[in-house]
Amino acid sequence: MKNTLAPESPIWNRVLVLAESMDEPGCSIEHIRNLLCGLEEGFADTFDPAEDFPEYATHRLCGSLRRLLAQMEGQEPLQ
C-alpha cells in the first residue's frame, strides 16, 4: 500500500517555513542550519525513494544543505 502524503503534508509546510526564513533580513546561518536539522531529524526514515521520491529528494537535499553550511562555517558536520 502506497503511503502518499497530501499536498499540505508536514514536510511541505516545513520547507515553506525554511524558504520564508531564508528570505527574512538578518536571518542567520545558524537559524537555517537548525531548521534544516529539525527537518532532517523529524522526517528521518520516513520516505521511500521508490514511493515518495519528491519527499525523499527534498529530505536528502536538506541534509546536504545542512552539511554544506557547516563546512562553509568551518564546523565539522554531523553525518
PyMOL CGO cylinders between C-alpha atoms (Angstrom):
from pymol import cmd
from pymol.cgo import CYLINDER

trace = [
    CYLINDER, 0.00, 0.00, 0.00, 1.46, 3.32, -1.06, 0.3, 1, 1, 1, 1, 1, 1,
    CYLINDER, 1.46, 3.32, -1.06, 1.78, 5.96, 1.64, 0.3, 1, 1, 1, 1, 1, 1,
    CYLINDER, 1.78, 5.96, 1.64, 1.01, 9.16, -0.26, 0.3, 1, 1, 1, 1, 1, 1,
    CYLINDER, 1.01, 9.16, -0.26, 1.15, 12.47, 1.52, 0.3, 1, 1, 1, 1, 1, 1,
    CYLINDER, 1.15, 12.47, 1.52, -1.36, 15.21, 0.94, 0.3, 1, 1, 1, 1, 1, 1,
    CYLINDER, -1.36, 15.21, 0.94, -0.01, 18.42, -0.63, 0.3, 1, 1, 1, 1, 1, 1,
    CYLINDER, -0.01, 18.42, -0.63, -0.34, 20.09, 2.77, 0.3, 1, 1, 1, 1, 1, 1,
    CYLINDER, -0.34, 20.09, 2.77, 1.75, 17.42, 4.49, 0.3, 1, 1, 1, 1, 1, 1,
    CYLINDER, 1.75, 17.42, 4.49, 4.11, 18.50, 7.27, 0.3, 1, 1, 1, 1, 1, 1,
    CYLINDER, 4.11, 18.50, 7.27, 7.27, 18.25, 5.16, 0.3, 1, 1, 1, 1, 1, 1,
    CYLINDER, 7.27, 18.25, 5.16, 5.98, 20.79, 2.65, 0.3, 1, 1, 1, 1, 1, 1,
    CYLINDER, 5.98, 20.79, 2.65, 4.97, 23.12, 5.47, 0.3, 1, 1, 1, 1, 1, 1,
    CYLINDER, 4.97, 23.12, 5.47, 8.47, 22.83, 6.96, 0.3, 1, 1, 1, 1, 1, 1,
    CYLINDER, 8.47, 22.83, 6.96, 10.08, 23.50, 3.58, 0.3, 1, 1, 1, 1, 1, 1,
    CYLINDER, 10.08, 23.50, 3.58, 7.91, 26.61, 3.19, 0.3, 1, 1, 1, 1, 1, 1,
    CYLINDER, 7.91, 26.61, 3.19, 8.92, 27.85, 6.66, 0.3, 1, 1, 1, 1, 1, 1,
    CYLINDER, 8.92, 27.85, 6.66, 12.55, 27.25, 5.71, 0.3, 1, 1, 1, 1, 1, 1,
    CYLINDER, 12.55, 27.25, 5.71, 12.19, 29.21, 2.46, 0.3, 1, 1, 1, 1, 1, 1,
    CYLINDER, 12.19, 29.21, 2.46, 10.40, 32.09, 4.17, 0.3, 1, 1, 1, 1, 1, 1,
    CYLINDER, 10.40, 32.09, 4.17, 13.03, 32.22, 6.92, 0.3, 1, 1, 1, 1, 1, 1,
    CYLINDER, 13.03, 32.22, 6.92, 15.81, 32.38, 4.35, 0.3, 1, 1, 1, 1, 1, 1,
    CYLINDER, 15.81, 32.38, 4.35, 14.14, 35.44, 2.80, 0.3, 1, 1, 1, 1, 1, 1,
    CYLINDER, 14.14, 35.44, 2.80, 13.96, 37.34, 6.10, 0.3, 1, 1, 1, 1, 1, 1,
    CYLINDER, 13.96, 37.34, 6.10, 16.52, 40.12, 6.53, 0.3, 1, 1, 1, 1, 1, 1,
    CYLINDER, 16.52, 40.12, 6.53, 19.05, 39.24, 9.18, 0.3, 1, 1, 1, 1, 1, 1,
    CYLINDER, 19.05, 39.24, 9.18, 18.32, 35.52, 9.10, 0.3, 1, 1, 1, 1, 1, 1,
    CYLINDER, 18.32, 35.52, 9.10, 21.39, 33.73, 10.43, 0.3, 1, 1, 1, 1, 1, 1,
    CYLINDER, 21.39, 33.73, 10.43, 23.09, 30.67, 9.01, 0.3, 1, 1, 1, 1, 1, 1,
    CYLINDER, 23.09, 30.67, 9.01, 22.74, 29.05, 12.41, 0.3, 1, 1, 1, 1, 1, 1,
    CYLINDER, 22.74, 29.05, 12.41, 18.97, 29.51, 12.28, 0.3, 1, 1, 1, 1, 1, 1,
    CYLINDER, 18.97, 29.51, 12.28, 18.82, 27.95, 8.80, 0.3, 1, 1, 1, 1, 1, 1,
    CYLINDER, 18.82, 27.95, 8.80, 21.03, 25.06, 9.93, 0.3, 1, 1, 1, 1, 1, 1,
    CYLINDER, 21.03, 25.06, 9.93, 18.73, 24.47, 12.89, 0.3, 1, 1, 1, 1, 1, 1,
    CYLINDER, 18.73, 24.47, 12.89, 15.66, 24.42, 10.65, 0.3, 1, 1, 1, 1, 1, 1,
    CYLINDER, 15.66, 24.42, 10.65, 17.39, 22.02, 8.27, 0.3, 1, 1, 1, 1, 1, 1,
    CYLINDER, 17.39, 22.02, 8.27, 18.46, 19.80, 11.15, 0.3, 1, 1, 1, 1, 1, 1,
    CYLINDER, 18.46, 19.80, 11.15, 14.92, 19.72, 12.53, 0.3, 1, 1, 1, 1, 1, 1,
    CYLINDER, 14.92, 19.72, 12.53, 13.51, 18.82, 9.15, 0.3, 1, 1, 1, 1, 1, 1,
    CYLINDER, 13.51, 18.82, 9.15, 16.15, 16.18, 8.58, 0.3, 1, 1, 1, 1, 1, 1,
    CYLINDER, 16.15, 16.18, 8.58, 15.70, 14.57, 12.01, 0.3, 1, 1, 1, 1, 1, 1,
    CYLINDER, 15.70, 14.57, 12.01, 11.93, 14.96, 12.08, 0.3, 1, 1, 1, 1, 1, 1,
    CYLINDER, 11.93, 14.96, 12.08, 11.48, 13.02, 8.88, 0.3, 1, 1, 1, 1, 1, 1,
    CYLINDER, 11.48, 13.02, 8.88, 14.34, 10.51, 9.20, 0.3, 1, 1, 1, 1, 1, 1,
    CYLINDER, 14.34, 10.51, 9.20, 13.49, 7.12, 7.69, 0.3, 1, 1, 1, 1, 1, 1,
    CYLINDER, 13.49, 7.12, 7.69, 10.06, 8.39, 6.62, 0.3, 1, 1, 1, 1, 1, 1,
    CYLINDER, 10.06, 8.39, 6.62, 10.28, 8.41, 2.85, 0.3, 1, 1, 1, 1, 1, 1,
    CYLINDER, 10.28, 8.41, 2.85, 10.84, 5.52, 0.47, 0.3, 1, 1, 1, 1, 1, 1,
    CYLINDER, 10.84, 5.52, 0.47, 12.60, 6.74, -2.68, 0.3, 1, 1, 1, 1, 1, 1,
    CYLINDER, 12.60, 6.74, -2.68, 10.57, 4.33, -4.79, 0.3, 1, 1, 1, 1, 1, 1,
    CYLINDER, 10.57, 4.33, -4.79, 7.22, 5.52, -3.47, 0.3, 1, 1, 1, 1, 1, 1,
    CYLINDER, 7.22, 5.52, -3.47, 7.80, 9.07, -2.18, 0.3, 1, 1, 1, 1, 1, 1,
    CYLINDER, 7.80, 9.07, -2.18, 10.51, 10.37, -4.48, 0.3, 1, 1, 1, 1, 1, 1,
    CYLINDER, 10.51, 10.37, -4.48, 9.76, 14.13, -4.26, 0.3, 1, 1, 1, 1, 1, 1,
    CYLINDER, 9.76, 14.13, -4.26, 9.69, 13.98, -0.46, 0.3, 1, 1, 1, 1, 1, 1,
    CYLINDER, 9.69, 13.98, -0.46, 12.75, 11.72, -0.33, 0.3, 1, 1, 1, 1, 1, 1,
    CYLINDER, 12.75, 11.72, -0.33, 14.73, 14.03, -2.63, 0.3, 1, 1, 1, 1, 1, 1,
    CYLINDER, 14.73, 14.03, -2.63, 13.68, 17.11, -0.63, 0.3, 1, 1, 1, 1, 1, 1,
    CYLINDER, 13.68, 17.11, -0.63, 14.71, 15.44, 2.62, 0.3, 1, 1, 1, 1, 1, 1,
    CYLINDER, 14.71, 15.44, 2.62, 18.05, 14.43, 1.09, 0.3, 1, 1, 1, 1, 1, 1,
    CYLINDER, 18.05, 14.43, 1.09, 18.64, 17.97, -0.22, 0.3, 1, 1, 1, 1, 1, 1,
    CYLINDER, 18.64, 17.97, -0.22, 18.02, 19.46, 3.22, 0.3, 1, 1, 1, 1, 1, 1,
    CYLINDER, 18.02, 19.46, 3.22, 20.63, 17.15, 4.75, 0.3, 1, 1, 1, 1, 1, 1,
    CYLINDER, 20.63, 17.15, 4.75, 23.15, 18.07, 2.08, 0.3, 1, 1, 1, 1, 1, 1,
    CYLINDER, 23.15, 18.07, 2.08, 22.49, 21.78, 2.56, 0.3, 1, 1, 1, 1, 1, 1,
    CYLINDER, 22.49, 21.78, 2.56, 22.95, 21.46, 6.32, 0.3, 1, 1, 1, 1, 1, 1,
    CYLINDER, 22.95, 21.46, 6.32, 26.30, 19.71, 5.87, 0.3, 1, 1, 1, 1, 1, 1,
    CYLINDER, 26.30, 19.71, 5.87, 27.43, 22.26, 3.28, 0.3, 1, 1, 1, 1, 1, 1,
    CYLINDER, 27.43, 22.26, 3.28, 26.59, 25.18, 5.58, 0.3, 1, 1, 1, 1, 1, 1,
    CYLINDER, 26.59, 25.18, 5.58, 28.52, 23.51, 8.39, 0.3, 1, 1, 1, 1, 1, 1,
    CYLINDER, 28.52, 23.51, 8.39, 31.57, 23.11, 6.13, 0.3, 1, 1, 1, 1, 1, 1,
    CYLINDER, 31.57, 23.11, 6.13, 31.32, 26.72, 4.98, 0.3, 1, 1, 1, 1, 1, 1,
    CYLINDER, 31.32, 26.72, 4.98, 31.36, 27.84, 8.59, 0.3, 1, 1, 1, 1, 1, 1,
    CYLINDER, 31.36, 27.84, 8.59, 34.40, 25.69, 9.29, 0.3, 1, 1, 1, 1, 1, 1,
    CYLINDER, 34.40, 25.69, 9.29, 32.48, 23.28, 11.51, 0.3, 1, 1, 1, 1, 1, 1,
    CYLINDER, 32.48, 23.28, 11.51, 32.60, 19.54, 11.26, 0.3, 1, 1, 1, 1, 1, 1,
    CYLINDER, 32.60, 19.54, 11.26, 29.14, 18.45, 10.08, 0.3, 1, 1, 1, 1, 1, 1,
    CYLINDER, 29.14, 18.45, 10.08, 27.42, 15.59, 11.83, 0.3, 1, 1, 1, 1, 1, 1,
    CYLINDER, 27.42, 15.59, 11.83, 26.73, 12.73, 9.46, 0.3, 1, 1, 1, 1, 1, 1,
]
cmd.load_cgo(trace, "trace")
